[in-house]
Amino acid sequence: MRRVKVSAFAPKSKASTRIALACISCRSKHLKCDASTPVCSRCRTDNKQCTYLKSRRGGRRSRKSTEPQAKSPLDQLPDVQPQCLSPFGINYSEWMVDDNLPDFARNVSTDSSQSYQHPPAEAPSEELLDLYYSFFHNAHPCVLPRRYLAKRSEVDPEAFQPVLLVMQYIGSIYTTSVSSEPLEVAVREALAEDLESSQVNAHYVQALVLYSIAVFWRNDIDRGLKLLDRAISKAIQIGMNSQEFAMTHGQGFPVLEESWRRTWWLMCVADAHIAGSTHTFPFRMTNLSVDVDLPCEEDRYDAGVGVSIGAQPSQC
């Protein structure tokens, strides 16, 4: 039997190759450099400053081969723009191009060394409302759909002011182009605890519960819990846990009636979520007597047609 040496199938060893030392000027232009020190021939001819990067391997090594070094896999990767994803999976990369930015967000410096400049006193409300409806509303759909909010707020701007301020504040959370601080100051003033009882209405409660959710999930847990407690207390105080409330305070507008029902059930959902995340039981709204109708389907609410009354639970 013929014997075959294993070494006969072993791959032939190749002489190791190393990247030739080159000055910064030649490397940047992808030109061959003779690596002469202190100045290479090309820089001497062009009368340019010649600088070498300090080797991390302890100094210059002799070149054993003139065979070009294969590119690293990292060098072969295509250039890509970084992507910024929101917690909801929205890609903000397209906002990085000035042409796609809203007017109020243009020309914002990305230099972290510069101090932040606060926006004008009057925040760009329409753009902030766009952000609210894009990133927050679908998970907390209690305020009026956008087109109905615009119409109703024109009729009674004073009543809608608290919730509009909260919506703008929440919208500002989703952009770095507008400071949230002055907006939150206005929200706190609008939702102050020492307001007269006549100013505490369904709009106030709706604004308060939305604000409590935003504060809690921004990791201000204690203040968020206190705000939710206030929202629940005020809601019960004005009777939002009753079926009649929505019809009585809906001004004959079915979509507004639905908004009040949704506000109540949003408080129930928020109470349950927070109880689960803080491991507390019973819920704040456990054992309350409730006959508020359940919300209708989302598409009907958004369209403002066929807003019907749902089931009537006995408890929250």
C-alpha positions as protocol buffer text, in pm:
chain_id: "A"
residue {
  index: 1
  type: MET
  ca { x: 0 y: 0 z: 0 }
}
residue {
  index: 2
  type: ARG
  ca { x: 136 y: 333 z: -102 }
}
residue {
  index: 3
  type: ARG
  ca { x: 189 y: 577 z: 179 }
}
residue {
  index: 4
  type: VAL
  ca { x: 123 y: 942 z: 124 }
}
residue {
  index: 5
  type: LYS
  ca { x: 268 y: 1208 z: 345 }
}
residue {
  index: 6
  type: VAL
  ca { x: 15 y: 1440 z: 500 }
}
residue {
  index: 7
  type: SER
  ca { x: 248 y: 1729 z: 437 }
}
residue {
  index: 8
  type: ALA
  ca { x: 195 y: 1684 z: 66 }
}
residue {
  index: 9
  type: PHE
  ca { x: -160 y: 1822 z: 106 }
}
residue {
  index: 10
  type: ALA
  ca { x: -69 y: 2099 z: 347 }
}
residue {
  index: 11
  type: PRO
  ca { x: -115 y: 2449 z: 204 }
}
residue {
  index: 12
  type: LYS
  ca { x: 202 y: 2618 z: 100 }
}
residue {
  index: 13
  type: SER
  ca { x: 304 y: 2890 z: 335 }
}
residue {
  index: 14
  type: LYS
  ca { x: 322 y: 3239 z: 202 }
}
residue {
  index: 15
  type: ALA
  ca { x: 556 y: 3506 z: 312 }
}
residue {
  index: 16
  type: SER
  ca { x: 375 y: 3739 z: 545 }
}
residue {
  index: 17
  type: THR
  ca { x: 302 y: 4081 z: 406 }
}
residue {
  index: 18
  type: ARG
  ca { x: 281 y: 4406 z: 593 }
}
residue {
  index: 19
  type: ILE
  ca { x: 138 y: 4741 z: 511 }
}
residue {
  index: 20
  type: ALA
  ca { x: 414 y: 4976 z: 405 }
}
residue {
  index: 21
  type: LEU
  ca { x: 474 y: 5273 z: 629 }
}
residue {
  index: 22
  type: ALA
  ca { x: 354 y: 5593 z: 468 }
}
residue {
  index: 23
  type: CYS
  ca { x: 315 y: 5950 z: 576 }
}
residue {
  index: 24
  type: ILE
  ca { x: -27 y: 6103 z: 635 }
}
residue {
  index: 25
  type: SER
  ca { x: -11 y: 6319 z: 322 }
}
residue {
  index: 26
  type: CYS
  ca { x: 61 y: 6025 z: 89 }
}
residue {
  index: 27
  type: ARG
  ca { x: -195 y: 5801 z: 260 }
}
residue {
  index: 28
  type: SER
  ca { x: -470 y: 6060 z: 227 }
}
residue {
  index: 29
  type: LYS
  ca { x: -406 y: 6087 z: -148 }
}
residue {
  index: 30
  type: HIS
  ca { x: -349 y: 5713 z: -192 }
}
residue {
  index: 31
  type: LEU
  ca { x: -1 y: 5777 z: -331 }
}
residue {
  index: 32
  type: LYS
  ca { x: 305 y: 5558 z: -296 }
}
residue {
  index: 33
  type: CYS
  ca { x: 536 y: 5680 z: -20 }
}
residue {
  index: 34
  type: ASP
  ca { x: 902 y: 5582 z: 18 }
}
residue {
  index: 35
  type: ALA
  ca { x: 870 y: 5633 z: 395 }
}
residue {
  index: 36
  type: SER
  ca { x: 1190 y: 5829 z: 418 }
}
residue {
  index: 37
  type: THR
  ca { x: 1239 y: 6008 z: 748 }
}
residue {
  index: 38
  type: PRO
  ca { x: 1210 y: 6272 z: 862 }
}
residue {
  index: 39
  type: VAL
  ca { x: 1058 y: 6379 z: 526 }
}
residue {
  index: 40
  type: CYS
  ca { x: 959 y: 6145 z: 243 }
}
residue {
  index: 41
  type: SER
  ca { x: 1071 y: 6218 z: -112 }
}
residue {
  index: 42
  type: ARG
  ca { x: 726 y: 6323 z: -233 }
}
residue {
  index: 43
  type: CYS
  ca { x: 669 y: 6572 z: 49 }
}
residue {
  index: 44
  type: ARG
  ca { x: 1023 y: 6706 z: 1 }
}
residue {
  index: 45
  type: THR
  ca { x: 954 y: 6761 z: -369 }
}
residue {
  index: 46
  type: ASP
  ca { x: 614 y: 6921 z: -305 }
}
residue {
  index: 47
  type: ASN
  ca { x: 755 y: 7122 z: -12 }
}
residue {
  index: 48
  type: LYS
  ca { x: 484 y: 6992 z: 221 }
}
residue {
  index: 49
  type: GLN
  ca { x: 483 y: 6902 z: 587 }
}
residue {
  index: 50
  type: CYS
  ca { x: 553 y: 6530 z: 632 }
}
residue {
  index: 51
  type: THR
  ca { x: 400 y: 6355 z: 932 }
}
residue {
  index: 52
  type: TYR
  ca { x: 390 y: 5990 z: 1030 }
}
residue {
  index: 53
  type: LEU
  ca { x: 137 y: 5830 z: 1261 }
}
residue {
  index: 54
  type: LYS
  ca { x: 293 y: 5663 z: 1559 }
}
residue {
  index: 55
  type: SER
  ca { x: 286 y: 5286 z: 1520 }
}
residue {
  index: 56
  type: ARG
  ca { x: 89 y: 5092 z: 1782 }
}
residue {
  index: 57
  type: ARG
  ca { x: 326 y: 4797 z: 1737 }
}
residue {
  index: 58
  type: GLY
  ca { x: 630 y: 4969 z: 1878 }
}
residue {
  index: 59
  type: GLY
  ca { x: 795 y: 5126 z: 1579 }
}
residue {
  index: 60
  type: ARG
  ca { x: 872 y: 5083 z: 1213 }
}
residue {
  index: 61
  type: ARG
  ca { x: 930 y: 4731 z: 1083 }
}
residue {
  index: 62
  type: SER
  ca { x: 1131 y: 4624 z: 783 }
}
residue {
  index: 63
  type: ARG
  ca { x: 940 y: 4544 z: 467 }
}
residue {
  index: 64
  type: LYS
  ca { x: 979 y: 4180 z: 361 }
}
residue {
  index: 65
  type: SER
  ca { x: 758 y: 4186 z: 57 }
}
residue {
  index: 66
  type: THR
  ca { x: 637 y: 4431 z: -202 }
}
residue {
  index: 67
  type: GLU
  ca { x: 312 y: 4234 z: -253 }
}
residue {
  index: 68
  type: PRO
  ca { x: 15 y: 4465 z: -186 }
}
residue {
  index: 69
  type: GLN
  ca { x: -172 y: 4392 z: 136 }
}
residue {
  index: 70
  type: ALA
  ca { x: -529 y: 4265 z: 103 }
}
residue {
  index: 71
  type: LYS
  ca { x: -793 y: 4501 z: 229 }
}
residue {
  index: 72
  type: SER
  ca { x: -954 y: 4436 z: 563 }
}
residue {
  index: 73
  type: PRO
  ca { x: -1321 y: 4329 z: 550 }
}
residue {
  index: 74
  type: LEU
  ca { x: -1403 y: 4648 z: 740 }
}
residue {
  index: 75
  type: ASP
  ca { x: -1239 y: 4857 z: 466 }
}
residue {
  index: 76
  type: GLN
  ca { x: -1466 y: 4695 z: 209 }
}
residue {
  index: 77
  type: LEU
  ca { x: -1790 y: 4791 z: 383 }
}
residue {
  index: 78
  type: PRO
  ca { x: -1995 y: 5056 z: 201 }
}
residue {
  index: 79
  type: ASP
  ca { x: -2035 y: 5399 z: 355 }
}
residue {
  index: 80
  type: VAL
  ca { x: -2374 y: 5424 z: 523 }
}
residue {
  index: 81
  type: GLN
  ca { x: -2555 y: 5698 z: 708 }
}
residue {
  index: 82
  type: PRO
  ca { x: -2634 y: 5624 z: 1074 }
}
residue {
  index: 83
  type: GLN
  ca { x: -2993 y: 5545 z: 1154 }
}
residue {
  index: 84
  type: CYS
  ca { x: -3179 y: 5679 z: 1454 }
}
residue {
  index: 85
  type: LEU
  ca { x: -3475 y: 5470 z: 1563 }
}
residue {
  index: 86
  type: SER
  ca { x: -3738 y: 5582 z: 1806 }
}
residue {
  index: 87
  type: PRO
  ca { x: -3878 y: 5340 z: 2065 }
}
residue {
  index: 88
  type: PHE
  ca { x: -4167 y: 5293 z: 1822 }
}
residue {
  index: 89
  type: GLY
  ca { x: -3940 y: 5182 z: 1538 }
}
residue {
  index: 90
  type: ILE
  ca { x: -3970 y: 5508 z: 1344 }
}
residue {
  index: 91
  type: ASN
  ca { x: -3661 y: 5586 z: 1137 }
}
residue {
  index: 92
  type: TYR
  ca { x: -3547 y: 5943 z: 1203 }
}
residue {
  index: 93
  type: SER
  ca { x: -3262 y: 5922 z: 948 }
}
residue {
  index: 94
  type: GLU
  ca { x: -3474 y: 6089 z: 682 }
}
residue {
  index: 95
  type: TRP
  ca { x: -3510 y: 6388 z: 914 }
}
residue {
  index: 96
  type: MET
  ca { x: -3132 y: 6432 z: 902 }
}
residue {
  index: 97
  type: VAL
  ca { x: -3161 y: 6589 z: 557 }
}
residue {
  index: 98
  type: ASP
  ca { x: -3243 y: 6959 z: 573 }
}
residue {
  index: 99
  type: ASP
  ca { x: -3495 y: 6934 z: 288 }
}
residue {
  index: 100
  type: ASN
  ca { x: -3710 y: 6697 z: 493 }
}
residue {
  index: 101
  type: LEU
  ca { x: -3702 y: 6893 z: 816 }
}
residue {
  index: 102
  type: PRO
  ca { x: -3992 y: 7110 z: 927 }
}
residue {
  index: 103
  type: ASP
  ca { x: -3911 y: 7479 z: 920 }
}
residue {
  index: 104
  type: PHE
  ca { x: -3867 y: 7509 z: 1296 }
}
residue {
  index: 105
  type: ALA
  ca { x: -3614 y: 7225 z: 1301 }
}
residue {
  index: 106
  type: ARG
  ca { x: -3378 y: 7352 z: 1031 }
}
residue {
  index: 107
  type: ASN
  ca { x: -3022 y: 7468 z: 1087 }
}
residue {
  index: 108
  type: VAL
  ca { x: -2992 y: 7309 z: 1428 }
}
residue {
  index: 109
  type: SER
  ca { x: -2629 y: 7271 z: 1528 }
}
residue {
  index: 110
  type: THR
  ca { x: -2511 y: 6919 z: 1603 }
}
residue {
  index: 111
  type: ASP
  ca { x: -2199 y: 7044 z: 1779 }
}
residue {
  index: 112
  type: SER
  ca { x: -2232 y: 6926 z: 2139 }
}
residue {
  index: 113
  type: SER
  ca { x: -1975 y: 7182 z: 2251 }
}
residue {
  index: 114
  type: GLN
  ca { x: -2215 y: 7466 z: 2176 }
}
residue {
  index: 115
  type: SER
  ca { x: -2470 y: 7569 z: 2434 }
}
residue {
  index: 116
  type: TYR
  ca { x: -2831 y: 7488 z: 2356 }
}
residue {
  index: 117
  type: GLN
  ca { x: -3038 y: 7779 z: 2233 }
}
residue {
  index: 118
  type: HIS
  ca { x: -3396 y: 7791 z: 2353 }
}
residue {
  index: 119
  type: PRO
  ca { x: -3666 y: 7828 z: 2087 }
}
residue {
  index: 120
  type: PRO
  ca { x: -3888 y: 8135 z: 2052 }
}
residue {
  index: 121
  type: ALA
  ca { x: -4142 y: 8198 z: 2326 }
}
residue {
  index: 122
  type: GLU
  ca { x: -4424 y: 8079 z: 2102 }
}
residue {
  index: 123
  type: ALA
  ca { x: -4349 y: 7718 z: 2011 }
}
residue {
  index: 124
  type: PRO
  ca { x: -4441 y: 7598 z: 1659 }
}
residue {
  index: 125
  type: SER
  ca { x: -4763 y: 7433 z: 1772 }
}
residue {
  index: 126
  type: GLU
  ca { x: -4865 y: 7271 z: 1442 }
}
residue {
  index: 127
  type: GLU
  ca { x: -4536 y: 7087 z: 1402 }
}
residue {
  index: 128
  type: LEU
  ca { x: -4542 y: 6970 z: 1763 }
}
residue {
  index: 129
  type: LEU
  ca { x: -4898 y: 6848 z: 1723 }
}
residue {
  index: 130
  type: ASP
  ca { x: -4782 y: 6655 z: 1415 }
}
residue {
  index: 131
  type: LEU
  ca { x: -4523 y: 6482 z: 1631 }
}
residue {
  index: 132
  type: TYR
  ca { x: -4781 y: 6409 z: 1898 }
}
residue {
  index: 133
  type: TYR
  ca { x: -5020 y: 6242 z: 1655 }
}
residue {
  index: 134
  type: SER
  ca { x: -4736 y: 6058 z: 1479 }
}
residue {
  index: 135
  type: PHE
  ca { x: -4564 y: 5908 z: 1783 }
}
residue {
  index: 136
  type: PHE
  ca { x: -4798 y: 5922 z: 2085 }
}
residue {
  index: 137
  type: HIS
  ca { x: -5162 y: 5934 z: 1986 }
}
residue {
  index: 138
  type: ASN
  ca { x: -5199 y: 5581 z: 1848 }
}
residue {
  index: 139
  type: ALA
  ca { x: -5102 y: 5429 z: 2182 }
}
residue {
  index: 140
  type: HIS
  ca { x: -5317 y: 5675 z: 2383 }
}
residue {
  index: 141
  type: PRO
  ca { x: -5606 y: 5769 z: 2151 }
}
residue {
  index: 142
  type: CYS
  ca { x: -5828 y: 5975 z: 2377 }
}
residue {
  index: 143
  type: VAL
  ca { x: -5799 y: 6330 z: 2240 }
}
residue {
  index: 144
  type: LEU
  ca { x: -6008 y: 6427 z: 1942 }
}
residue {
  index: 145
  type: PRO
  ca { x: -5882 y: 6320 z: 1599 }
}
residue {
  index: 146
  type: ARG
  ca { x: -5670 y: 6594 z: 1443 }
}
residue {
  index: 147
  type: ARG
  ca { x: -5928 y: 6755 z: 1215 }
}
residue {
  index: 148
  type: TYR
  ca { x: -6198 y: 6762 z: 1485 }
}
residue {
  index: 149
  type: LEU
  ca { x: -5954 y: 6902 z: 1741 }
}
residue {
  index: 150
  type: ALA
  ca { x: -5878 y: 7194 z: 1511 }
}
residue {
  index: 151
  type: LYS
  ca { x: -6246 y: 7276 z: 1464 }
}
residue {
  index: 152
  type: ARG
  ca { x: -6352 y: 7239 z: 1828 }
}
residue {
  index: 153
  type: SER
  ca { x: -6052 y: 7429 z: 1967 }
}
residue {
  index: 154
  type: GLU
  ca { x: -6140 y: 7725 z: 1745 }
}
residue {
  index: 155
  type: VAL
  ca { x: -6488 y: 7733 z: 1895 }
}
residue {
  index: 156
  type: ASP
  ca { x: -6367 y: 7716 z: 2257 }
}
residue {
  index: 157
  type: PRO
  ca { x: -5989 y: 7783 z: 2268 }
}
residue {
  index: 158
  type: GLU
  ca { x: -5981 y: 7849 z: 2642 }
}
residue {
  index: 159
  type: ALA
  ca { x: -6128 y: 7508 z: 2728 }
}
residue {
  index: 160
  type: PHE
  ca { x: -5884 y: 7325 z: 2501 }
}
residue {
  index: 161
  type: GLN
  ca { x: -5577 y: 7520 z: 2614 }
}
residue {
  index: 162
  type: PRO
  ca { x: -5457 y: 7271 z: 2884 }
}
residue {
  index: 163
  type: VAL
  ca { x: -5471 y: 6966 z: 2658 }
}
residue {
  index: 164
  type: LEU
  ca { x: -5315 y: 7154 z: 2366 }
}
residue {
  index: 165
  type: LEU
  ca { x: -5024 y: 7258 z: 2588 }
}
residue {
  index: 166
  type: VAL
  ca { x: -4973 y: 6899 z: 2704 }
}
residue {
  index: 167
  type: MET
  ca { x: -4987 y: 6771 z: 2347 }
}
residue {
  index: 168
  type: GLN
  ca { x: -4724 y: 7023 z: 2239 }
}
residue {
  index: 169
  type: TYR
  ca { x: -4505 y: 6929 z: 2534 }
}
residue {
  index: 170
  type: ILE
  ca { x: -4530 y: 6559 z: 2448 }
}
residue {
  index: 171
  type: GLY
  ca { x: -4457 y: 6639 z: 2084 }
}
residue {
  index: 172
  type: SER
  ca { x: -4141 y: 6824 z: 2187 }
}
residue {
  index: 173
  type: ILE
  ca { x: -4012 y: 6506 z: 2352 }
}
residue {
  index: 174
  type: TYR
  ca { x: -3976 y: 6351 z: 2007 }
}
residue {
  index: 175
  type: THR
  ca { x: -3748 y: 6618 z: 1865 }
}
residue {
  index: 176
  type: THR
  ca { x: -3421 y: 6779 z: 1974 }
}
residue {
  index: 177
  type: SER
  ca { x: -3503 y: 7095 z: 1783 }
}
residue {
  index: 178
  type: VAL
  ca { x: -3738 y: 7239 z: 2044 }
}
residue {
  index: 179
  type: SER
  ca { x: -3671 y: 7260 z: 2415 }
}
residue {
  index: 180
  type: SER
  ca { x: -3932 y: 7088 z: 2631 }
}
residue {
  index: 181
  type: GLU
  ca { x: -3854 y: 7300 z: 2936 }
}
residue {
  index: 182
  type: PRO
  ca { x: -4055 y: 7618 z: 2859 }
}
residue {
  index: 183
  type: LEU
  ca { x: -4345 y: 7407 z: 2738 }
}
residue {
  index: 184
  type: GLU
  ca { x: -4349 y: 7206 z: 3058 }
}
residue {
  index: 185
  type: VAL
  ca { x: -4347 y: 7526 z: 3262 }
}
residue {
  index: 186
  type: ALA
  ca { x: -4662 y: 7634 z: 3077 }
}
residue {
  index: 187
  type: VAL
  ca { x: -4817 y: 7290 z: 3134 }
}
residue {
  index: 188
  type: ARG
  ca { x: -4754 y: 7305 z: 3508 }
}
residue {
  index: 189
  type: GLU
  ca { x: -4914 y: 7647 z: 3528 }
}
residue {
  index: 190
  type: ALA
  ca { x: -5219 y: 7530 z: 3333 }
}
residue {
  index: 191
  type: LEU
  ca { x: -5257 y: 7220 z: 3553 }
}
residue {
  index: 192
  type: ALA
  ca { x: -5182 y: 7386 z: 3886 }
}
residue {
  index: 193
  type: GLU
  ca { x: -5339 y: 7222 z: 4191 }
}
residue {
  index: 194
  type: ASP
  ca { x: -5480 y: 7548 z: 4325 }
}
residue {
  index: 195
  type: LEU
  ca { x: -5715 y: 7608 z: 4033 }
}
residue {
  index: 196
  type: GLU
  ca { x: -6071 y: 7699 z: 4113 }
}
residue {
  index: 197
  type: SER
  ca { x: -6320 y: 7413 z: 4095 }
}
residue {
  index: 198
  type: SER
  ca { x: -6493 y: 7580 z: 3797 }
}
residue {
  index: 199
  type: GLN
  ca { x: -6174 y: 7535 z: 3593 }
}
residue {
  index: 200
  type: VAL
  ca { x: -6157 y: 7160 z: 3662 }
}
residue {
  index: 201
  type: ASN
  ca { x: -6344 y: 6996 z: 3376 }
}
residue {
  index: 202
  type: ALA
  ca { x: -6307 y: 6706 z: 3134 }
}
residue {
  index: 203
  type: HIS
  ca { x: -6046 y: 6895 z: 2931 }
}
residue {
  index: 204
  type: TYR
  ca { x: -5842 y: 6946 z: 3247 }
}
residue {
  index: 205
  type: VAL
  ca { x: -5865 y: 6576 z: 3340 }
}
residue {
  index: 206
  type: GLN
  ca { x: -5771 y: 6468 z: 2988 }
}
residue {
  index: 207
  type: ALA
  ca { x: -5465 y: 6693 z: 2992 }
}
residue {
  index: 208
  type: LEU
  ca { x: -5369 y: 6572 z: 3339 }
}
residue {
  index: 209
  type: VAL
  ca { x: -5381 y: 6201 z: 3255 }
}
residue {
  index: 210
  type: LEU
  ca { x: -5178 y: 6250 z: 2936 }
}
residue {
  index: 211
  type: TYR
  ca { x: -4921 y: 6455 z: 3124 }
}
residue {
  index: 212
  type: SER
  ca { x: -4899 y: 6192 z: 3400 }
}
residue {
  index: 213
  type: ILE
  ca { x: -4824 y: 5921 z: 3143 }
}
residue {
  index: 214
  type: ALA
  ca { x: -4550 y: 6128 z: 2979 }
}
residue {
  index: 215
  type: VAL
  ca { x: -4392 y: 6217 z: 3314 }
}
residue {
  index: 216
  type: PHE
  ca { x: -4401 y: 5860 z: 3444 }
}
residue {
  index: 217
  type: TRP
  ca { x: -4247 y: 5703 z: 3135 }
}
residue {
  index: 218
  type: ARG
  ca { x: -3976 y: 5969 z: 3132 }
}
residue {
  index: 219
  type: ASN
  ca { x: -3864 y: 5806 z: 3456 }
}
residue {
  index: 220
  type: ASP
  ca { x: -4002 y: 6072 z: 3691 }
}
residue {
  index: 221
  type: ILE
  ca { x: -4196 y: 5794 z: 3862 }
}
residue {
  index: 222
  type: ASP
  ca { x: -4304 y: 5957 z: 4188 }
}
residue {
  index: 223
  type: ARG
  ca { x: -4433 y: 6273 z: 4021 }
}
residue {
  index: 224
  type: GLY
  ca { x: -4605 y: 6069 z: 3750 }
}
residue {
  index: 225
  type: LEU
  ca { x: -4789 y: 5865 z: 4014 }
}
residue {
  index: 226
  type: LYS
  ca { x: -4902 y: 6179 z: 4195 }
}
residue {
  index: 227
  type: LEU
  ca { x: -5030 y: 6328 z: 3871 }
}
residue {
  index: 228
  type: LEU
  ca { x: -5224 y: 6012 z: 3790 }
}
residue {
  index: 229
  type: ASP
  ca { x: -5376 y: 6013 z: 4141 }
}
residue {
  index: 230
  type: ARG
  ca { x: -5489 y: 6371 z: 4083 }
}
residue {
  index: 231
  type: ALA
  ca { x: -5635 y: 6282 z: 3742 }
}
residue {
  index: 232
  type: ILE
  ca { x: -5837 y: 5993 z: 3885 }
}
residue {
  index: 233
  type: SER
  ca { x: -5954 y: 6201 z: 4180 }
}
residue {
  index: 234
  type: LYS
  ca { x: -6066 y: 6492 z: 3960 }
}
residue {
  index: 235
  type: ALA
  ca { x: -6235 y: 6254 z: 3715 }
}
residue {
  index: 236
  type: ILE
  ca { x: -6443 y: 6099 z: 3992 }
}
residue {
  index: 237
  type: GLN
  ca { x: -6511 y: 6443 z: 4136 }
}
residue {
  index: 238
  type: ILE
  ca { x: -6676 y: 6565 z: 3815 }
}
residue {
  index: 239
  type: GLY
  ca { x: -6849 y: 6231 z: 3748 }
}
residue {
  index: 240
  type: MET
  ca { x: -6656 y: 6093 z: 3450 }
}
residue {
  index: 241
  type: ASN
  ca { x: -6713 y: 5739 z: 3580 }
}
residue {
  index: 242
  type: SER
  ca { x: -7082 y: 5764 z: 3493 }
}
residue {
  index: 243
  type: GLN
  ca { x: -7245 y: 5686 z: 3162 }
}
residue {
  index: 244
  type: GLU
  ca { x: -7434 y: 6013 z: 3154 }
}
residue {
  index: 245
  type: PHE
  ca { x: -7122 y: 6228 z: 3173 }
}
residue {
  index: 246
  type: ALA
  ca { x: -7016 y: 6187 z: 2809 }
}
residue {
  index: 247
  type: MET
  ca { x: -7358 y: 6276 z: 2673 }
}
residue {
  index: 248
  type: THR
  ca { x: -7407 y: 6563 z: 2916 }
}
residue {
  index: 249
  type: HIS
  ca { x: -7068 y: 6721 z: 2835 }
}
residue {
  index: 250
  type: GLY
  ca { x: -7043 y: 6620 z: 2470 }
}
residue {
  index: 251
  type: GLN
  ca { x: -7221 y: 6934 z: 2347 }
}
residue {
  index: 252
  type: GLY
  ca { x: -7427 y: 6722 z: 2108 }
}
residue {
  index: 253
  type: PHE
  ca { x: -7110 y: 6612 z: 1927 }
}
residue {
  index: 254
  type: PRO
  ca { x: -7073 y: 6230 z: 1924 }
}
residue {
  index: 255
  type: VAL
  ca { x: -6696 y: 6237 z: 1864 }
}
residue {
  index: 256
  type: LEU
  ca { x: -6644 y: 6459 z: 2169 }
}
residue {
  index: 257
  type: GLU
  ca { x: -6862 y: 6223 z: 2374 }
}
residue {
  index: 258
  type: GLU
  ca { x: -6640 y: 5936 z: 2260 }
}
residue {
  index: 259
  type: SER
  ca { x: -6333 y: 6138 z: 2359 }
}
residue {
  index: 260
  type: TRP
  ca { x: -6457 y: 6162 z: 2718 }
}
residue {
  index: 261
  type: ARG
  ca { x: -6527 y: 5788 z: 2732 }
}
residue {
  index: 262
  type: ARG
  ca { x: -6180 y: 5716 z: 2598 }
}
residue {
  index: 263
  type: THR
  ca { x: -6026 y: 5949 z: 2855 }
}
residue {
  index: 264
  type: TRP
  ca { x: -6181 y: 5745 z: 3136 }
}
residue {
  index: 265
  type: TRP
  ca { x: -6066 y: 5412 z: 2993 }
}
residue {
  index: 266
  type: LEU
  ca { x: -5718 y: 5550 z: 2924 }
}
residue {
  index: 267
  type: MET
  ca { x: -5690 y: 5620 z: 3296 }
}
residue {
  index: 268
  type: CYS
  ca { x: -5788 y: 5258 z: 3367 }
}
residue {
  index: 269
  type: VAL
  ca { x: -5525 y: 5129 z: 3124 }
}
residue {
  index: 270
  type: ALA
  ca { x: -5257 y: 5362 z: 3259 }
}
residue {
  index: 271
  type: ASP
  ca { x: -5344 y: 5259 z: 3613 }
}
residue {
  index: 272
  type: ALA
  ca { x: -5304 y: 4892 z: 3520 }
}
residue {
  index: 273
  type: HIS
  ca { x: -4977 y: 4945 z: 3334 }
}
residue {
  index: 274
  type: ILE
  ca { x: -4826 y: 5145 z: 3615 }
}
residue {
  index: 275
  type: ALA
  ca { x: -4945 y: 4896 z: 3876 }
}
residue {
  index: 276
  type: GLY
  ca { x: -4776 y: 4621 z: 3680 }
}
residue {
  index: 277
  type: SER
  ca { x: -4449 y: 4808 z: 3638 }
}
residue {
  index: 278
  type: THR
  ca { x: -4436 y: 4913 z: 4004 }
}
residue {
  index: 279
  type: HIS
  ca { x: -4568 y: 4577 z: 4137 }
}
residue {
  index: 280
  type: THR
  ca { x: -4850 y: 4740 z: 4333 }
}
residue {
  index: 281
  type: PHE
  ca { x: -5197 y: 4599 z: 4393 }
}
residue {
  index: 282
  type: PRO
  ca { x: -5484 y: 4668 z: 4413 }
}
residue {
  index: 283
  type: PHE
  ca { x: -5511 y: 4924 z: 4135 }
}
residue {
  index: 284
  type: ARG
  ca { x: -5606 y: 5279 z: 4220 }
}
residue {
  index: 285
  type: MET
  ca { x: -5935 y: 5232 z: 4035 }
}
residue {
  index: 286
  type: THR
  ca { x: -6021 y: 4888 z: 4171 }
}
residue {
  index: 287
  type: ASN
  ca { x: -6380 y: 4844 z: 4294 }
}
residue {
  index: 288
  type: LEU
  ca { x: -6502 y: 5177 z: 4158 }
}
residue {
  index: 289
  type: SER
  ca { x: -6862 y: 5181 z: 4044 }
}
residue {
  index: 290
  type: VAL
  ca { x: -6842 y: 5245 z: 3671 }
}
residue {
  index: 291
  type: ASP
  ca { x: -7095 y: 5230 z: 3390 }
}
residue {
  index: 292
  type: VAL
  ca { x: -6899 y: 5420 z: 3125 }
}
residue {
  index: 293
  type: ASP
  ca { x: -6956 y: 5273 z: 2779 }
}
residue {
  index: 294
  type: LEU
  ca { x: -6658 y: 5105 z: 2613 }
}
residue {
  index: 295
  type: PRO
  ca { x: -6484 y: 5286 z: 2325 }
}
residue {
  index: 296
  type: CYS
  ca { x: -6580 y: 5229 z: 1963 }
}
residue {
  index: 297
  type: GLU
  ca { x: -6345 y: 5103 z: 1691 }
}
residue {
  index: 298
  type: GLU
  ca { x: -6046 y: 5321 z: 1604 }
}
residue {
  index: 299
  type: ASP
  ca { x: -6135 y: 5368 z: 1237 }
}
residue {
  index: 300
  type: ARG
  ca { x: -6483 y: 5487 z: 1329 }
}
residue {
  index: 301
  type: TYR
  ca { x: -6344 y: 5732 z: 1583 }
}
residue {
  index: 302
  type: ASP
  ca { x: -6088 y: 5872 z: 1341 }
}
residue {
  index: 303
  type: ALA
  ca { x: -6346 y: 5907 z: 1067 }
}
residue {
  index: 304
  type: GLY
  ca { x: -6607 y: 6051 z: 1302 }
}
residue {
  index: 305
  type: VAL
  ca { x: -6880 y: 5829 z: 1160 }
}
residue {
  index: 306
  type: GLY
  ca { x: -7085 y: 5560 z: 1325 }
}
residue {
  index: 307
  type: VAL
  ca { x: -6950 y: 5637 z: 1673 }
}
residue {
  index: 308
  type: SER
  ca { x: -7166 y: 5393 z: 1865 }
}
residue {
  index: 309
  type: ILE
  ca { x: -7206 y: 5307 z: 2229 }
}
residue {
  index: 310
  type: GLY
  ca { x: -7030 y: 4993 z: 2343 }
}
residue {
  index: 311
  type: ALA
  ca { x: -7091 y: 4759 z: 2634 }
}
residue {
  index: 312
  type: GLN
  ca { x: -7154 y: 4886 z: 2983 }
}
residue {
  index: 313
  type: PRO
  ca { x: -6917 y: 4731 z: 3239 }
}
residue {
  index: 314
  type: SER
  ca { x: -7007 y: 4740 z: 3605 }
}
residue {
  index: 315
  type: GLN
  ca { x: -6650 y: 4792 z: 3721 }
}
residue {
  index: 316
  type: CYS
  ca { x: -6331 y: 4934 z: 3580 }
}
